[in-house]
Amino acid sequence: MKIRNRFLTRLLAWLAVRLMRMLFLSCRRKDFAEVPDINPYESNDIERHLYCIWHDQVVMVLFAGRPVEFAGLVSRHQDGSILSDAMEMVGVQPVRGSSSRGGARALRELMEAAKDRHVAITPDGPRGPRHELKAGIVYLASQSGRKIVPVALTCRRMWKIRGNWTDMMLPKPFTTIYAVGLRPLHVPPDLDRDGIERFTQSLQEEMERAERLVNEAAAGRAPKFEAVRSDRLVRSDRLQPVERDAA
């Protein structure tokens, strides 16, 4: 059933935000960053990036902390209206559009947002296939000059809400959320089609590596790079640097 009433859409978004905040406040979060200064939950005084995040993890990104100076791409479909309102309520600027609807306008708005904000993009949305990266984020990086940070999240105990082409991951109360951010990928300016395809494949491989590392972290095998402090919005531990292998 589609909800077209604007008041009901806003009300549902408000209720969803309140419920998600209550749920996530019972959780802890542990972050692992391959390089310093890529964690948008930590500080506003870092270089602006494009954050590449799989669609099924977007709720964890929004509520596992408080993103600083963020914009995000949201579908123009009805379910995107509720998500768009929820994003505004947590301080994230929504940009409406997708490859099938409003793409050109959304690209212009994302270019403008990238001047002074981080931008989060789910490159396998809005219709999938699941965890299969489309080239839009690479094109945006080539045009904007912003580097791409591959990101993956998971948690030890979760619900998976079934969708048409992917699930939505939600942590169960009092679990630990794990996040991994990899080294930013620099995309040269004004790439041609072949160049975009090459960098899209490279980013796909990095996203798969991030997914593998975050699943290993949740299983107790931390990545062999430094762990950064968790956000204090959720119940958190102060993490110690992970010991590196001897050279």
N, C-alpha and C positions, 0 to 999 in steps of 0.2 A: 504494500500500500504506500503510495506516494503522499507525502505531506506537503501541501502547497501553501498552507497558511503561514505567513511570516511570524506571527506571534507564537504559534505552536513550535515552529522550527527553533526560534530563540529559546523557548522554554525547555525543549528537549536538550539543547546544547548546554544550557545553564545547569540542568539536573545532571547531565553527563559529567560536566567539569567538577561539580561538587562530589559526585560519587568517586570519580577517578582520584581526586585529591585525597579523599579519605583512604582509599585503597593504597595509594602509593606512599602515604605517610607511614604506613606500617612496614614498609620495605627498607632495605639497605641497598646501596649501590656501590659497586666497585668499578673504577675506570682504569683502563690500561691504554697508554698513549705511546706510540712508537717514537715520537719526537715531542719536545716541549711546545707549549703555546698553541695547541689545537683544540683545547677543551672549552667549548662555549659556555659551559656551566660555571667555569672557574673565574673568568675575568672578562671585562669588556675591552681591556687593553691588549688585544691580540689582532693579528692580521685577519681581515675578512676572507672567509672561504666559502666554497660550495660544498655542502655536506651531502654525500650520496648514501641513502638509507633505503633499505627494502621496505616495501609497502606494508608488510605484515608486522613491522616493528615501530610504526609511526606513533602509536599511542604511548609506547614506552619512552620515545624521544620527548614527547610533549610533557609528560607528567613525572618522569623520573628525576627531574630537576627543573630549574627555571632558566630556559635559554635566554641569552642576552643579545638584544638587537638582532632579531631573527625575522626572516620572511620565508614563506613556504608555498609551494605550488599545490593547488587543490583542484580537483575535478569540478567541472560545471554540472555534473549530475546531481540529483537531489540529495544523495547521501553526502556529497561534497558540501552542500549548504550547511548541514549540521556541523561537519568538521570545521568549515570555515568560521562559523560563529564561535565554536569552542576554541579555535586558535586565537581569535581576537581576545577572548576572555582570559587567556593565559599570556597575553602580551606578544603574540606572534602575528606578523602582518600576512594575511592570506592573499595570494595571487591566484585568481580563478582562470583555469584554462587547461587544455590537454592537447595531445596530438590530433584529436578528432574534432575538438570544439574550442574555438577561441585561442588557437595556438599562437598566431602571429601577435595578437595583442598581449597575451601572457608573456611572450618572449620579451617584448618591449618593457613591460612592467618589471620583469625579473632583472633585465639589464639595469634599470633605474634603481631597483632595490639593492643590487649588488654593489653599488657605489659606496654605501655606508652601512650595509647590513650583511650578516651571514645569510645564506640562502640554503634551505633544505629541499631536496628533490628526491622523490621516490621513482627511480627510473624504470621500474617494472610496472608502474600504474599507467592509466587507471583500469586497464583490462587484461594485463598480464602479457605473456605467460609469467608465472611466479619466478622471481629471482633471475629473470632474463633481461639484461640491461639494454635499454634503448639509447640512441645516440644523442638525445636532446641535451643532457647535462654536459657532454663533451663539447658540443657546439657552443653552448652558453659559456663554458670556460674559455674556449678559443676566442670568442668575441669580447668577453668581459675582462680577460686577463686574470681572473680569480683561479686559484688552485683548487683541486678537488680533494676532499678528505674522505676516503672510504671508511664507513662506520658500520658496525654490526652490534646488535644487542640480543641478549637472551636472559633467561632466569632459571633458577633451579627447579622451581615448581610453577606451573602456569596453566591457564586455560587457553584453548585455541577455539576461537569463534569461527565457524565455517562460513566461507563466502563462495561466490560463484567461481572464482579462479585462484583465490588464495585464502589463507586463514588470517585472523587478527590475533596477535599474541597479547595476553593479559597476565600479569603476575598474580599468583595467589597471595593472600595476606601473609606478611611476615617472612617472605622469601627474600633472596638476594638477587638483585639485577646486576648483570655484567655488561660492560660496554667496552668495545675496542675501537680505537681510532688509529689508522695507519698514516704513514708518511704522505703528505700532500702530493698529488700528482700535478705537475706543471704541463699544461697543454699549450703548444705554440700558437701564436695568433694566426687567424685567417687560414685555417687548414682547408685543404680540398677534401673531396669525398673519400678518397683512399686514406688520407691521413686521419680523418674522423673515424673511419672504420678500424684502423689500427689502434688508435687510442681507446676506442670503445672496447675492443677485445682486451687491451691491457687493464682497463678499469674493471671489466668483468672478472678477470683473474684476481685482481686485488680484493674485490668484494668477496670472492670465494675464499681467499686467504683470511680475510677478517672474520668471516663466518666460522671458518675452521678454528681460528684462535679463540674466539669468544666461547665456542662450545667446549673447547679444551679447558678454558678458565673456569667455566661452570662445573666441570668435572674434577676440578682441583689441580689442574696443570696450568699454572699461570704462564702467560707469554714471557719470553726472555727479553723484555725491555721494561723500563721503569713503570711502576704503578703510580698513578697520580691520586691526589686527595679526592675522596668522594664528596659529593655535594651534601650540604647540611640540611637541605629541605627534606630529604628522606633520612631515615635513621641510618647513620653511616659510621664506618670505621675510618680512622686515619691510617692509610696504608703505608707500608714501608717499601723502599725500592726493592725490586726483585733482583736477586744476585745474578750477575751475568756469568756465562760460562767462561772458564779460564781460557785466555788466548793461547 
